[in-house]
Each structure stands twice: as C-alpha cells, then as structure tokens.
Amino acid sequence: IISRTHYSDIIRIHLLCEYGGLWIDATTFVSSGLPTFDGFSYWTGRWNGGRRFSKTKQFTDFLSYCLPNDILWSFLKELYIDYWGKFDKLASYHMLEVAMRCAYEEIVSVKRLTNAVPTTRHGMFDLYTLLNSEYSQESYDELCKEVRFHKLTYKEDFRKRTAGGKPTFYGHLYDIYERELAEGKIAL
C-alpha cells in the first residue's frame, strides 16, 4: 500500500521523533563539513531567493535536525499513525511537506523554532540547476559560500562534459569524488 518513498517518510519521522539527530536524504550533496547545530533544538534548510523551485522556503523535508521528542516530528508521527490507520491511499505525493506546512501555520512553537533558523540567499536546489552547465570554480565557490547542503536527484541523467568537451559541474564533482574514493580518502 505504501511506496518506498513514503515508507522512508514514516521511518524518518519515527527516528527523528524518538532519537533526534540529522536527517539528510541520500540525494543531498554536502559541499563542506556538517554544522554543530549549537543553540538549535530544531534546524531545517531555509532560504530566500534561488534559481529554481520555490523562491522562499521556510523548511525542507529532505534535511532536518532536531532533538528527541521535537514538537514538529511528534506531531508528524501522530498524524501519520492516524492517517495510515484510516486510509490506504496517499492524499498527496508531497504529504510530508503539506503536513509540515500545516504544523508551521497552526502550531505557534513550530513557527517560532522554524523562523529562528537563519536563511541563506541561495537555494539548496541551485547546484542541481547547474549540473549540466560548464563548470566554473568561481560560480561553485559563490554558491557554496552560504549553502553546504545541495539537493540533487537520481531521476535524471547528467553529462560529464558539455557539447564542446568542457567539464560540467556534474563531471567536475564526479571526477573529484571518484578519485578520492579510489585513493581511499572517502568511503561509501
């Protein structure tokens, strides 16, 4: 009844609710080290601006940090238990994001905690929009100045080279990480 995608939502909700921690979708590229989240009991990716998708985003469902028994994730856990106890079809593919939006709008402490998270001027989808473009170190550095989490996808094919044979953003990053993997600097 429940797709793998939406079953992973259920697992995410239960893990974050019970244990807290950082959830990062596997399709999220981290361009620099993880933050410490000092001073935050809840954190999510937020931005104003960006090249594609939402121009402003209050939260992300693919990237979230919280302490155990966080109010948002506790709400989501109860909602999902109740929903799947009553229905055997998903109301929306984006149900988790819709539920998070409802919590943000209706639960004052969720809105307060979310609004306390700083925004960036670039969006987390900006690198994704450049993957098939010719690589530019300057553009990459500018993009990563504020954003360390970049949402990508496995649902598209990306080219390593432009039609003129120059490396794309995808090709450049692929070559770096392929080399580091071969040299044992990183592991899968």
N, C-alpha and C positions, 0 to 999 in steps of 0.2 A: 504493500500500500504506500509506503513512504520511500521516496527516491533516496539514493546515496547522498545527494547534495543536502536534502532536508533532514536526513538522519544525522549527518555531520552537524547540522544546526542543533539538534537535540543533544548530541554529545558535548558540543561546545558550551551550550547553556548549562548543562549539569556540571561539567568540570569547573567552569568559572564560578558558578554559584557555590559549589562545595569547597573548592580549594583556592579559588582566586588564581592570579597569575596573568600571563600574557598569551593571548590567542593571536596567532598570525596565520592567515591562510597560506597554504603551500605555494600559491601563485603570487606571493608578495616578495619582491626583491628588497633586501636590506642593504643599502649602499654604505652604511657606516655602522659602528657598534650600537648595541642596544642601550637605550637610556636607563637610568636608575629608577625613574618614577618617584624620586624623593618628593615628599609633600603631597603626593596624589594618592587618594584611596580609589580613584577611578580615573582612567585616561582613555581617550579614543583619538583617532586621527581626525583633525578638523582643519578646514582651510577656507580661505576667501580667494576667489579667482581660480585660475587653472585654465587649461586649454580645451578640455572636453568634459562631457558629462555635466554634473551639477556645478554651477558657478559658486555656490556656497554649500558647504556640507557641515552639518552640526556633529555628525558622528559617523563611524564606519562599523559595519557588521563584520568585516573581514579582519579587523585589527582592534583589539580592545584589551585593556589591562584593568584588573580590579582586585580588591581584597576579598577574602571569603565572605559569603553571605551579603554581597553587594545588593543594594535595593533594586537596581535595574535588572540584574541577572536573576535575582529571586523572583521578581515579577514575571520575567520571561519564562522561567521554569514552571511556575504555576499556570501561566497562560497556555503553554504548550501541553502540559499534562491534561488540562481541562479540554483544550481544543481536540487533541487526538483521542481523548476518551469519548468524544461526542461525534466526531466526523472521520470519514475515511478518505477524504479528498482535500487537497490543499486549496485554500481560498485564493492564494496568490503565490507565484513563484518567489516573490520578494516578501514573504510573510514576516521573516525576522526583521527586516528593515522597517516594515509597516508597524510591527509591534513595538520596535524601539522608538519610532516616531510618536506613537500613541503615548508611551511612557514619558517621553520627553515633554509632550504637550500637557499631560494630565497629572504627572507626579512632580510636585514642586522641587523636591530634593534631587531628582534625576536631572531636571533642567539646571538647577544650581550647580551640581557637580560637573555636568557637561560644559556649561558656559565658563567654568573656571579653567578649562583646558585651553591653552593658547592655540591660536590658529596660525597657519602659515599662509604666505601669499601665493605659493604654488600648490597645485593639487597633486594628490597621490597617483593620479592617472596620467600625469604629464609625460613621464618617461615612456609609458605604453604608447602614447600617440606618436612618439619619435622613433620607435624601434626599427622601422624600415627606412628611416631617413639617414643621410650621410652623417657619420659620427663627427662630432665636434667636441673637443675636450672643454672648450670654454662654455658651451651650452650645457654640457654634463655637469661641470663644476657649479655653474649658476643654479641649475635645477636642484642639485644635492646640497646646496648651501643651507637650506631650511628643511628640506624633506629627506628623511632617511629611509622611509618606507614607501615603496613604489608598487602599486597594484598592477600586475600583468595578467596574462591569460594563457591557457594551454589550448584554447579553442581556435587559434589562428596559426597560420604558417608565417614565419618571419624569415626574411632573407638575410644572409650574412654579408652580402655585397650589393651595392647599387648597380643599376644597369651599366654604369661606367666603370665598374670594378672596384670602387672605393668601399671601405668597411662601413656598414651601417651601425647604428647604436647596438642593435642586437648582435651583430657579428663581432664587434669590438668586445663587448662584455662576455660573449660566449668564448672567444679566444682566451681572454684573461682567465676565466674560471676553469676552462678545460686544461690550461697549462698548470694552474695552481693545484688542480686535482691530480694531474699526472705527477707533479713534484711532491705530492703528499702534504702540501700546505693546508689543504682543506679536505674534508671527508664528506661523503654522502651518508 
